[in-house]
């Protein structure tokens, strides 16, 4: 039985020994070495020697559990470490003391995990301390990134009246192809053609619908010779190309200074000679800067936005572009939007947890900005609706020919 399964079973006879753990904790505090400076195998070996000295008759199975928990406490995230070691878990949600849920294969389930409020806070502090962030009553919310790229968000009372809450969104080690979003080979070739043709694309979807994963899959079609600059609030994109510059926004430190926003990074990226700009998610005034970048020669840019449909994504981008200190009229924003964005890719998460691309809509200008469906999902297949009217921004690619392969 694996460690994560063994600890998740409350009826297993191999249980933790709190007194023994506390005794080993005290010995660690008095040890002539810094446990934080040791790798996990060396830390475990030294703890095993201490354990044999303190409890030489301890059963081997119980000793393994005690050592596992101590190593997790000192070198990991305590009771949550076994869950982080489970590759099938994509999200960990702690709703207070001993209330832990995980997402596996798109489905949420409760797991047995003993963790009190103080331990939840201690786990978060262990992550954010090296980043210069804080979590206390004066600053009761925090966003951070784990060393493996997982995204952490935590909320403390009084904002969370039932106790401290924590969520960790994990990202798979391997790249997810577009075929994982329910695309047939012909449709996949059309998506690759849109990227190679230099179309500026926005991936739209609800929370946890797979927007960033889809954006990452689209970016795999970018030529390896191109220079790509990625901009994210929390670094999640993992591109395989050799010439990638990753930029990550930074919140204010404990003194309330030093914040660097996504909008600041978009402006900085324009000075870095990018061939492509990938903005992980547009949430504020950076929408206007992104539109201006797309309108000034940075073809083939990618981004994501929270919205339930292509039409909603268009309206949201208009609203975000207006939420700046530049007093632009709506008509001017719409013209920039239609000129900058070529198409919106809509993703959706079904009740079974499967994430699929449900539509591709081209932008046009009629009575205001409008969307025109190129592909839409009917039952379990993407069907062609109307041929693209926008030309490729890079002339060597024939988008219409690739679309026709989907229509046939």
C-alpha positions as CSV (number, residue, x, y, z in Angstrom):
1,X,0.0,0.0,0.0
2,X,1.4,3.4,-0.9
3,X,2.0,6.1,1.7
4,X,-0.8,8.3,0.4
5,X,-3.3,5.5,0.5
6,X,-2.1,4.3,3.9
7,X,-2.5,7.7,5.5
8,X,-5.8,8.4,3.8
9,X,-7.4,5.3,5.5
10,X,-8.6,6.3,9.0
11,X,-9.2,2.6,9.9
12,X,-5.7,1.4,9.1
13,X,-3.9,0.1,12.2
14,X,-0.7,1.8,11.3
15,X,-1.4,5.3,12.9
16,X,0.7,8.2,13.8
17,X,2.3,8.5,17.2
18,X,2.0,12.2,18.3
19,X,4.2,11.9,21.3
20,X,7.0,10.3,19.3
21,X,6.7,12.9,16.6
22,X,6.9,15.7,19.2
23,X,10.0,14.1,20.8
24,X,11.7,14.0,17.4
25,X,10.7,17.5,16.6
26,X,12.4,18.7,19.8
27,X,15.6,16.7,18.9
28,X,15.6,18.4,15.5
29,X,15.5,21.8,17.1
30,X,18.6,20.9,19.2
31,X,20.4,19.2,16.3
32,X,23.8,20.7,15.2
33,X,22.5,20.9,11.5
34,X,19.8,22.9,9.7
35,X,17.1,20.4,8.5
36,X,16.0,22.8,5.9
37,X,19.4,22.6,4.2
38,X,19.2,18.8,3.7
39,X,17.6,17.0,0.8
40,X,14.8,14.5,1.6
41,X,16.8,11.3,1.5
42,X,19.5,12.7,3.9
43,X,16.9,14.2,6.2
44,X,15.1,10.9,6.4
45,X,18.3,9.0,7.1
46,X,19.2,11.3,10.0
47,X,15.6,11.2,11.4
48,X,15.7,7.4,11.1
49,X,18.9,7.3,13.3
50,X,17.2,9.5,15.9
51,X,14.1,7.3,15.8
52,X,16.1,4.2,16.4
53,X,17.8,5.8,19.4
54,X,14.4,7.0,20.9
55,X,12.3,3.9,20.1
56,X,14.4,0.9,19.2
57,X,11.5,-1.5,19.5
58,X,9.1,0.5,17.3
59,X,7.4,-1.6,14.6
60,X,8.8,-1.0,11.2
61,X,5.4,0.0,9.7
62,X,4.8,2.6,12.4
63,X,8.3,3.9,12.0
64,X,7.8,4.4,8.3
65,X,4.6,6.4,9.0
66,X,6.3,8.6,11.6
67,X,9.3,9.2,9.3
68,X,7.1,10.0,6.3
69,X,5.2,12.6,8.3
70,X,8.3,14.2,9.8
71,X,10.0,14.5,6.5
72,X,6.8,16.0,5.0
73,X,6.6,18.5,8.0
74,X,10.2,19.6,7.7
75,X,10.8,19.4,4.0
76,X,7.3,19.6,2.4
77,X,3.8,20.7,3.1
78,X,3.0,18.5,6.0
79,X,-0.2,16.5,5.7
80,X,-0.8,17.7,2.2
81,X,2.5,16.3,0.9
82,X,1.1,12.8,0.1
83,X,-1.7,14.5,-2.0
84,X,0.9,16.5,-3.9
85,X,2.7,13.3,-4.6
86,X,-0.4,11.8,-6.3
87,X,-0.1,12.5,-10.0
88,X,-3.8,11.9,-10.5
89,X,-4.8,14.9,-8.4
90,X,-5.1,18.2,-10.2
91,X,-6.5,20.4,-7.4
92,X,-6.3,20.3,-3.6
93,X,-9.0,22.2,-1.7
94,X,-8.8,22.7,2.1
95,X,-12.0,24.2,3.5
96,X,-10.9,24.4,7.1
97,X,-9.6,21.9,9.7
98,X,-9.8,18.3,8.5
99,X,-12.0,19.2,5.5
100,X,-9.9,18.4,2.5
101,X,-11.2,17.8,-1.1
102,X,-9.3,16.9,-4.3
103,X,-10.1,16.8,-8.0
104,X,-9.3,13.7,-9.9
105,X,-10.2,13.3,-13.6
106,X,-12.4,16.3,-13.4
107,X,-14.4,15.1,-10.4
108,X,-14.2,16.4,-6.8
109,X,-14.1,14.0,-3.9
110,X,-13.4,14.3,-0.2
111,X,-10.3,12.6,1.2
112,X,-9.3,11.7,4.8
113,X,-6.6,14.1,5.9
114,X,-5.9,15.3,9.5
115,X,-5.0,19.0,9.4
116,X,-5.9,21.6,11.9
117,X,-6.2,25.4,11.4
118,X,-2.7,26.1,12.7
119,X,-1.1,23.6,10.3
120,X,-3.0,25.1,7.4
121,X,-1.5,28.5,8.2
122,X,1.9,27.1,8.8
123,X,1.8,25.3,5.4
124,X,1.0,28.5,3.6
125,X,3.7,30.5,5.5
126,X,6.3,27.9,4.5
127,X,5.4,28.6,0.8
128,X,5.2,32.3,0.9
129,X,8.1,33.2,3.3
130,X,10.8,32.8,0.6
131,X,8.7,35.0,-1.7
132,X,8.5,37.9,0.6
133,X,4.7,37.6,1.0
134,X,2.7,37.6,4.2
135,X,-0.6,36.1,5.5
136,X,-2.1,37.5,8.6
137,X,-5.2,39.4,9.8
138,X,-3.9,42.6,8.2
139,X,-3.4,40.8,4.9
140,X,-5.8,37.8,5.0
141,X,-5.5,36.7,1.3
142,X,-2.4,35.6,-0.6
143,X,-1.5,34.1,-4.0
144,X,1.7,32.3,-4.5
145,X,3.4,29.7,-6.7
146,X,5.0,26.4,-5.4
147,X,8.4,25.4,-6.7
148,X,6.8,22.9,-9.1
149,X,4.7,25.6,-10.7
150,X,1.5,24.8,-8.8
151,X,-0.7,27.8,-7.9
152,X,-1.7,28.4,-4.3
153,X,-4.4,30.7,-2.9
154,X,-5.2,31.1,0.8
155,X,-7.8,33.0,2.8
156,X,-7.8,33.6,6.5
157,X,-10.5,34.5,9.0
158,X,-12.4,36.8,9.3
159,X,-12.8,36.6,5.5
160,X,-13.2,32.8,5.9
161,X,-15.4,32.5,9.0
162,X,-15.1,28.7,9.0
163,X,-11.4,28.7,9.3
164,X,-8.4,29.2,7.0
165,X,-9.0,28.0,3.4
166,X,-6.4,26.9,0.9
167,X,-6.5,25.7,-2.7
168,X,-3.6,24.4,-4.8
169,X,-4.1,24.0,-8.5
170,X,-1.5,21.6,-10.0
171,X,-0.4,21.3,-13.6
172,X,0.7,18.1,-15.3
173,X,4.4,17.6,-16.0
174,X,3.6,16.7,-19.6
175,X,2.2,18.9,-22.3
176,X,-1.5,18.3,-23.2
177,X,-2.1,18.1,-27.0
178,X,-5.1,19.8,-28.7
179,X,-6.6,16.3,-29.4
180,X,-7.3,16.1,-25.6
181,X,-9.9,18.8,-26.2
182,X,-12.0,16.6,-28.4
183,X,-10.5,17.6,-31.7
184,X,-10.4,15.3,-34.8
185,X,-7.2,15.4,-36.9
186,X,-8.7,17.7,-39.5
187,X,-9.9,20.2,-36.8
188,X,-6.5,20.0,-35.1
189,X,-4.8,20.9,-38.4
190,X,-7.0,24.0,-38.7
191,X,-6.1,25.2,-35.2
192,X,-2.4,24.7,-36.0
193,X,-2.9,26.7,-39.2
194,X,-4.5,29.6,-37.3
195,X,-1.4,29.8,-35.0
196,X,1.1,29.4,-37.8
197,X,-0.8,32.0,-39.9
198,X,-0.2,34.6,-37.2
199,X,-3.8,35.0,-36.1
200,X,-4.2,36.6,-32.7
201,X,-6.3,34.2,-30.7
202,X,-8.1,34.5,-27.3
203,X,-9.1,31.3,-25.4
204,X,-12.3,31.9,-23.5
205,X,-13.9,29.7,-20.9
206,X,-15.2,29.5,-17.3
207,X,-13.1,28.8,-14.3
208,X,-11.3,25.5,-14.5
209,X,-12.4,24.9,-18.0
210,X,-8.9,24.4,-19.3
211,X,-8.2,27.8,-20.8
212,X,-4.5,27.9,-19.9
213,X,-4.0,24.3,-20.9
214,X,-5.6,25.0,-24.3
215,X,-3.5,28.1,-24.7
216,X,-0.4,26.1,-24.0
217,X,-1.5,23.4,-26.5
218,X,-2.1,26.1,-29.2
219,X,1.3,27.6,-28.6
220,X,3.0,24.3,-29.5
221,X,2.4,25.2,-33.1
222,X,4.6,28.2,-32.9
223,X,7.8,27.9,-34.9
224,X,10.8,27.1,-32.7
225,X,12.8,29.9,-34.4
226,X,10.5,32.6,-33.0
227,X,11.1,34.5,-29.8
228,X,8.2,34.2,-27.4
229,X,7.5,36.3,-24.4
230,X,5.0,34.9,-21.9
231,X,3.3,37.2,-19.3
232,X,1.3,35.7,-16.4
233,X,0.1,36.6,-13.0
234,X,1.3,33.2,-11.8
235,X,3.6,31.4,-14.2
236,X,1.7,28.3,-15.5
237,X,2.5,28.1,-19.2
238,X,5.2,25.6,-20.2
239,X,6.3,26.0,-23.7
240,X,8.7,23.6,-25.4
241,X,10.3,26.1,-27.8
242,X,13.9,27.0,-27.1
243,X,13.5,30.8,-27.3
244,X,11.0,31.6,-24.5
245,X,11.2,34.5,-22.0
246,X,8.9,34.0,-19.1
247,X,7.7,37.0,-17.1
248,X,5.6,36.8,-13.9
249,X,3.8,39.6,-12.1
250,X,4.7,40.3,-8.5
251,X,2.3,41.4,-5.7
252,X,3.3,44.0,-3.2
253,X,5.6,42.9,-0.4
254,X,4.9,43.0,3.3
255,X,5.5,46.8,3.3
256,X,3.0,47.3,0.5
257,X,5.6,48.2,-2.1
258,X,7.3,46.5,-5.1
259,X,4.2,45.4,-6.9
260,X,4.6,44.7,-10.7
261,X,1.4,44.2,-12.6
262,X,0.6,42.2,-15.7
263,X,0.0,45.5,-17.4
264,X,3.6,46.7,-16.5
265,X,5.0,43.4,-17.9
266,X,3.0,43.8,-21.2
267,X,4.6,47.2,-21.7
268,X,8.0,45.8,-20.8
269,X,7.6,42.9,-23.2
270,X,7.2,45.3,-26.1
271,X,10.8,46.4,-25.5
272,X,12.1,42.8,-25.6
273,X,11.8,42.3,-29.4
274,X,9.1,39.5,-29.2
275,X,7.9,37.7,-32.3
276,X,4.9,36.4,-30.2
277,X,3.4,37.6,-26.9
278,X,1.4,35.2,-24.8
279,X,-0.6,36.8,-22.0
280,X,-1.7,34.0,-19.6
281,X,-5.0,35.8,-18.7
282,X,-6.4,39.2,-19.3
283,X,-8.2,40.5,-16.2
284,X,-7.8,44.3,-16.2
285,X,-6.3,47.3,-18.0
286,X,-3.7,45.1,-19.7
287,X,-6.4,44.3,-22.2
288,X,-5.8,47.7,-23.9
289,X,-2.1,47.3,-23.9
290,X,-2.5,43.8,-25.4
291,X,-4.8,45.2,-28.2
292,X,-2.3,47.9,-29.0
293,X,0.5,45.3,-29.1
294,X,-1.5,43.2,-31.6
295,X,-2.1,46.3,-33.7
296,X,1.5,47.3,-33.9
297,X,3.0,44.2,-35.6
298,X,3.0,41.5,-32.9
299,X,1.1,38.9,-34.9
300,X,0.2,35.5,-33.5
301,X,-0.3,36.6,-29.9
302,X,-2.3,34.4,-27.6
303,X,-4.3,35.1,-24.4
304,X,-7.2,33.8,-22.3
305,X,-10.2,35.5,-20.7
306,X,-13.0,34.4,-18.4
307,X,-16.3,34.2,-20.3
308,X,-19.1,31.8,-21.1
309,X,-19.3,32.2,-24.9
310,X,-17.4,34.0,-27.7
311,X,-20.0,36.9,-27.6
312,X,-19.5,37.2,-23.8
313,X,-15.7,37.2,-24.3
314,X,-15.9,40.0,-26.8
315,X,-18.1,42.1,-24.4
316,X,-15.7,41.3,-21.5
317,X,-12.6,42.4,-23.5
318,X,-14.4,45.7,-24.4
319,X,-15.2,46.3,-20.7
320,X,-11.6,45.5,-19.6
321,X,-10.1,47.7,-22.3
322,X,-12.3,50.6,-21.0
323,X,-11.1,50.0,-17.4
324,X,-8.0,52.0,-17.8
325,X,-6.8,55.6,-17.1
326,X,-7.1,56.3,-20.9
327,X,-10.5,57.8,-21.6
328,X,-11.2,56.1,-25.0
329,X,-14.7,56.1,-26.5
330,X,-16.3,52.7,-26.9
331,X,-16.3,52.9,-30.7
332,X,-12.6,53.4,-30.7
333,X,-12.1,50.4,-28.4
334,X,-14.3,48.2,-30.6
335,X,-12.3,49.1,-33.8
336,X,-9.1,48.3,-32.0
337,X,-10.5,45.0,-30.7
338,X,-11.8,43.8,-34.1
339,X,-8.5,44.9,-35.8
340,X,-6.4,43.2,-33.1
341,X,-8.2,39.9,-32.4
342,X,-8.8,37.4,-35.2
343,X,-10.7,34.7,-33.4
344,X,-12.0,33.4,-30.0
345,X,-11.6,29.8,-29.1
346,X,-14.3,28.7,-26.6
347,X,-13.6,25.8,-24.1
348,X,-16.0,24.2,-21.7
349,X,-15.8,21.6,-19.0
350,X,-18.6,19.0,-19.1
351,X,-20.3,17.4,-16.2
352,X,-18.1,14.4,-16.6
353,X,-15.0,16.6,-16.0
354,X,-13.9,16.4,-19.7
355,X,-12.7,19.6,-21.2
356,X,-13.5,20.3,-24.8
357,X,-13.3,23.0,-27.4
358,X,-17.0,23.9,-28.3
359,X,-16.6,26.8,-30.8
360,X,-14.3,29.0,-32.8
361,X,-15.6,32.4,-33.6
362,X,-14.1,35.0,-36.0
363,X,-14.4,38.7,-35.1
364,X,-15.9,41.2,-37.4
365,X,-17.3,44.8,-37.4
366,X,-21.0,45.3,-38.1
367,X,-23.2,47.2,-35.8
368,X,-20.5,47.2,-33.2
369,X,-18.1,44.3,-32.8
370,X,-19.5,40.9,-33.7
371,X,-18.5,37.3,-33.7
372,X,-19.1,34.8,-36.6
373,X,-18.9,31.1,-35.9
374,X,-16.3,29.2,-37.9
375,X,-16.7,25.9,-36.0
376,X,-19.3,24.8,-33.4
377,X,-19.7,21.6,-31.5
378,X,-22.7,19.5,-32.2
379,X,-23.0,16.4,-30.1
380,X,-19.4,15.2,-29.9
381,X,-18.0,16.7,-33.1
382,X,-16.9,20.2,-34.3
383,X,-18.8,21.1,-37.4
384,X,-18.0,23.8,-39.9
385,X,-20.3,26.8,-40.0
386,X,-18.8,29.5,-42.2
387,X,-15.5,30.0,-44.0
388,X,-13.0,32.4,-42.5
389,X,-13.1,35.9,-44.0
390,X,-10.0,37.2,-42.4
391,X,-6.7,36.7,-44.2
392,X,-3.6,35.1,-42.7
393,X,-1.3,37.6,-41.2
394,X,1.5,35.5,-42.5
395,X,0.9,34.9,-46.2
396,X,2.5,31.5,-46.5
397,X,-0.4,29.8,-44.7
398,X,-3.8,29.2,-46.4
399,X,-6.3,29.2,-43.5
400,X,-9.3,28.7,-45.8
401,X,-7.9,25.4,-47.2
402,X,-7.4,24.0,-43.7
403,X,-10.9,25.1,-42.8
404,X,-12.3,23.3,-45.9
405,X,-10.7,20.1,-44.7
406,X,-12.9,20.4,-41.6
407,X,-16.0,21.1,-43.7
408,X,-15.6,18.1,-45.9
